Amino acid sequence: MLLTRVDHSSLTEDVLNALKKKGIYSVLDLLRAENGLIEKHTSLTYVEIIELKKHLAKSYSAAPIKAFTYYQTVLAHSALIPTGISELDELLQGGLFTGTIYEFCGSADAGKLQFTLTILANIVRSDSKIYFVDTKGDFSAKRLKTKLERKSPQQDCLGLLSNIIVKQIEDKFQLITALFEVKRDLEAGPEAKVIFIDSLSTLFFSSNDHAENNNILNHLANILRYLAVEKNMIIIVTNLITTWVGAGFENCEETVEKVACGEYWRRVPNVRVKIEKLSNADSLQLSLSKHFNVVLNDQCTVPLSIFNS
């Protein structure tokens, strides 16, 4: 925030000009500056500088919140939402917890979209708003309606579909814009608990500018953490696992699996679940590789029939 005359009566035009000559333009610049430097180059006395800094710190600092009050607020807005897939709920210790970023990752043919659409169809029955960010144009309301009708033929499926807000985007910049739109929507009041982002890797593989990609990923991580923690949202992201083959010791080939979007993104999700099709082609293996920064190897098997339930 730039310093102006309205911030305090002692900030006259002459004082502001003197501060600017010393590179002090903002409130933060002034608070960081040494009192002796300000006193030397302005007409302010040492006591006036102290009083000015106290006033600015009080005016622009965040209001303090008692820890117990904040704890009660978090509890009041927290929820554990079952995915409707019993094996996955057991793996995740009960289901999806608000304030958490989940990542479901796997190879291109692992069935990530079908899997997350099944979760979406189960969650939407709770009548809360759900945001679906579609990066590839793969979202099908018809397919989702079919899933809903199979499990709840008597339920108003069209009404449930109206609880899903689809945002179709084409690049990583539109993704950031869409998430800020979600933030504004939530501040306006509608109840929503879940944000799905389908195929994050699609947005970043189209560019080889790693500096730009990491910059956007940093913005993405910040807004997702804000939505998860401050708005008590569940964030679900699908991502691609790539396989790299290189030379290991004694010239043996070494295969390494990496989650797309790089090392920076690898640290962002709180929980990561790898989806893998088993060789018998009638079930999926889910591996919990990360759970709140603890690396785990818990696994479960889910029949492909869940897609039709």
C-alpha positions in Angstrom: 0.0 0.0 0.0 1.5 3.3 -1.1 1.9 6.1 1.5 -0.5 9.0 1.1 -1.4 12.1 3.0 -4.6 10.5 4.3 -2.7 7.8 6.2 -1.6 10.2 8.9 -1.6 13.9 9.6 2.2 14.0 9.9 2.6 12.7 6.3 2.7 16.1 4.7 3.6 16.6 1.0 7.2 17.7 2.0 7.6 14.6 4.3 6.3 12.2 1.5 8.7 13.8 -1.0 11.6 13.4 1.4 10.7 9.8 2.0 10.5 9.0 -1.7 14.0 10.4 -2.3 15.2 7.7 0.1 13.2 4.9 -1.7 10.4 4.8 0.9 7.2 4.6 -1.1 4.9 2.2 0.7 3.6 1.5 4.3 5.9 -1.5 4.4 8.9 0.5 3.3 8.3 3.0 6.1 7.8 0.3 8.8 11.1 -1.4 7.7 13.1 1.9 7.5 15.4 2.8 10.4 14.0 5.6 12.6 17.2 7.5 12.5 17.2 7.6 8.7 13.7 9.0 8.7 14.5 11.5 11.4 17.6 12.7 9.5 15.9 13.3 6.1 12.5 14.6 7.2 11.1 17.1 9.6 9.6 14.4 11.9 10.9 14.0 15.4 11.9 10.6 16.8 8.7 10.5 18.9 6.5 11.4 15.9 8.1 8.6 13.9 7.4 6.1 16.6 3.8 7.3 16.9 3.4 7.2 13.0 4.7 3.6 12.8 2.4 2.4 15.5 -0.6 4.0 13.8 0.3 2.5 10.4 1.0 -1.0 11.9 -2.4 -0.9 13.7 -4.2 0.3 10.6 -2.8 -2.1 8.1 -2.1 -5.3 10.2 -4.5 -8.2 10.2 -6.9 -8.3 13.2 -5.7 -10.8 15.8 -7.8 -13.8 16.5 -7.7 -15.9 19.6 -6.5 -19.5 18.9 -9.5 -21.1 20.6 -11.9 -18.9 18.6 -10.2 -19.9 15.4 -10.3 -23.5 16.4 -14.0 -23.4 17.0 -14.5 -21.7 13.6 -12.5 -24.4 11.9 -14.5 -27.2 13.6 -17.8 -25.5 12.8 -17.0 -25.5 9.0 -15.1 -28.8 8.8 -16.6 -31.9 7.3 -15.6 -35.5 6.4 -17.4 -36.4 3.1 -17.5 -40.1 2.1 -16.5 -40.8 -1.5 -19.2 -43.5 -1.8 -16.4 -46.0 -2.7 -15.9 -48.0 0.5 -12.4 -49.2 -0.3 -11.2 -45.7 -1.0 -12.9 -44.3 2.1 -11.1 -46.9 4.2 -7.8 -46.0 2.5 -8.4 -42.3 3.2 -9.4 -42.9 6.8 -13.1 -42.1 6.4 -13.3 -40.1 3.2 -12.5 -36.6 1.9 -11.7 -34.0 4.6 -12.3 -30.3 4.0 -9.2 -28.1 4.0 -7.3 -30.7 2.0 -5.9 -30.9 -1.6 -6.2 -34.4 -3.0 -4.5 -35.6 -6.2 -5.5 -38.7 -8.1 -2.7 -39.6 -10.5 -2.0 -42.3 -13.0 -1.0 -43.2 -16.6 -3.0 -41.9 -19.5 -5.2 -45.0 -19.6 -5.7 -45.5 -15.9 -9.3 -44.3 -15.8 -8.7 -41.2 -13.7 -11.7 -39.2 -15.2 -14.1 -42.1 -14.9 -13.0 -42.6 -11.3 -13.4 -39.0 -10.3 -16.7 -38.7 -12.1 -17.9 -41.7 -10.0 -16.8 -39.8 -6.8 -18.5 -36.6 -8.1 -21.8 -38.6 -8.7 -21.7 -39.9 -5.2 -20.9 -36.5 -3.6 -23.4 -34.4 -5.5 -26.2 -36.3 -3.8 -25.5 -34.3 -0.6 -27.0 -31.3 -2.4 -24.0 -29.0 -2.0 -22.6 -27.0 -4.9 -19.6 -28.6 -6.7 -17.2 -26.8 -9.1 -15.8 -28.9 -12.0 -12.9 -27.3 -13.9 -12.8 -29.0 -17.3 -9.4 -28.6 -19.1 -10.0 -30.9 -22.1 -13.8 -30.7 -22.8 -14.3 -34.2 -21.4 -17.1 -33.4 -19.0 -20.3 -35.1 -20.0 -23.5 -34.2 -18.3 -25.2 -37.1 -20.1 -22.7 -39.6 -18.7 -23.1 -38.2 -15.2 -26.9 -38.2 -15.4 -26.7 -41.9 -16.4 -24.5 -42.6 -13.3 -27.0 -40.8 -11.0 -30.0 -42.6 -12.5 -28.5 -46.0 -11.9 -28.1 -45.4 -8.2 -31.0 -43.1 -7.4 -33.7 -43.6 -10.0 -36.3 -41.8 -7.9 -34.1 -38.8 -7.2 -34.3 -35.6 -9.2 -31.2 -36.1 -11.3 -31.6 -32.9 -13.3 -31.8 -31.0 -10.0 -28.6 -32.7 -8.8 -26.9 -31.8 -12.1 -27.8 -28.1 -11.5 -25.6 -28.3 -8.4 -22.5 -28.8 -10.6 -20.9 -25.6 -11.9 -18.7 -26.4 -14.9 -15.9 -24.1 -15.9 -14.4 -24.9 -19.2 -10.9 -23.6 -19.7 -8.2 -23.8 -22.4 -5.0 -22.8 -20.8 -3.2 -22.3 -17.4 -4.0 -18.6 -17.3 -7.7 -19.3 -17.6 -7.3 -21.8 -14.7 -6.1 -19.1 -12.4 -8.9 -16.8 -13.5 -11.5 -19.5 -13.0 -10.3 -20.2 -9.4 -10.4 -16.5 -8.6 -14.0 -16.5 -9.9 -14.8 -19.4 -7.6 -13.3 -17.4 -4.7 -15.6 -14.4 -5.5 -18.5 -16.8 -5.8 -17.8 -18.3 -2.4 -17.5 -14.9 -0.8 -21.0 -14.0 -2.2 -22.5 -16.8 -0.2 -23.3 -20.1 -2.1 -22.6 -23.2 -0.2 -19.9 -25.3 -2.0 -17.5 -27.9 -0.6 -15.7 -29.5 -3.5 -13.6 -28.3 -6.5 -12.6 -30.8 -9.2 -9.8 -29.9 -11.6 -9.5 -32.5 -14.3 -6.2 -33.2 -16.0 -3.8 -30.6 -14.6 -0.9 -31.8 -16.8 -2.8 -30.9 -20.0 -2.4 -27.2 -19.2 1.4 -27.3 -18.7 2.6 -29.8 -21.3 1.8 -27.3 -24.1 4.6 -25.0 -22.9 8.4 -25.5 -22.5 8.8 -22.3 -20.6 9.7 -23.8 -17.2 10.1 -20.4 -15.5 6.6 -19.4 -16.6 5.1 -22.8 -15.7 6.6 -22.6 -12.2 5.4 -19.1 -11.7 1.8 -20.1 -12.7 2.1 -23.2 -10.5 3.1 -21.0 -7.6 0.0 -18.9 -8.1 -2.1 -22.1 -8.4 -0.7 -23.5 -5.2 -1.5 -20.3 -3.3 -5.1 -20.0 -4.5 -5.8 -23.7 -3.9 -4.4 -23.5 -0.4 -6.5 -20.4 0.3 -9.7 -22.1 -1.0 -8.9 -25.3 0.9 -8.0 -23.7 4.3 -9.9 -20.4 4.4 -13.0 -21.6 2.6 -12.9 -25.1 4.0 -13.1 -26.7 0.5 -12.1 -30.1 -0.7 -9.8 -29.8 -3.8 -9.5 -32.8 -6.1 -7.0 -32.7 -8.9 -6.2 -35.4 -11.5 -2.7 -35.6 -12.9 -0.6 -37.7 -15.1 2.2 -40.0 -14.1 5.1 -40.1 -16.7 7.6 -42.9 -16.9 11.3 -42.1 -17.5 13.9 -44.7 -18.5 17.6 -43.9 -17.9 20.9 -45.6 -17.3 21.5 -46.7 -13.7 24.5 -48.4 -12.2 26.4 -50.9 -14.3 24.6 -49.6 -17.4 21.3 -51.2 -16.3 18.1 -49.4 -17.4 16.3 -47.7 -14.6 12.6 -46.9 -14.8 11.4 -43.9 -12.8 7.8 -42.7 -12.4 7.2 -39.0 -12.0 4.1 -37.0 -11.3 3.6 -34.4 -14.0 4.1 -30.7 -13.5 7.5 -31.0 -11.9 9.2 -31.1 -8.5 7.5 -28.0 -7.2 4.0 -29.3 -7.8 4.9 -32.7 -6.2 4.9 -31.0 -2.8 1.6 -29.1 -3.1 -1.2 -31.8 -2.6 -1.7 -33.0 0.9 -2.8 -36.4 -0.2 -1.8 -38.3 -3.3 -3.4 -41.5 -4.6 -2.0 -43.4 -7.5 -4.5 -45.2 -9.8 -3.3 -48.2 -11.7 -5.2 -50.8 -13.8 -4.3 -54.3 -12.9 -3.4 -56.9 -15.5 -6.6 -58.8 -15.2 -8.4 -55.6 -16.4 -11.4 -56.0 -14.1 -10.1 -53.9 -11.1 -8.1 -50.8 -10.2 -5.3 -50.7 -7.6 -5.2 -47.5 -5.5 -1.9 -46.7 -3.7 -1.8 -44.0 -1.0 1.7 -42.6 -1.7 1.3 -39.4 0.3 -0.9 -38.5 3.3 -0.3 -35.1 4.9 3.4 -35.2 4.0 3.9 -38.7 5.3 4.9 -41.1 2.6 2.8 -44.3 2.8 2.4 -47.5 0.8 -1.1 -48.4 1.8 -3.1 -50.0 -1.1 -6.6 -51.3 -1.9 -8.3 -52.8 -4.9 -11.5 -51.5 -6.4 -13.6 -53.4 -9.0 -14.2 -51.6 -12.3 -17.9 -52.3 -11.8 -18.0 -49.1 -9.6 -18.1 -47.2 -12.8 -21.5 -48.7 -13.6 -23.0 -48.2 -10.1 
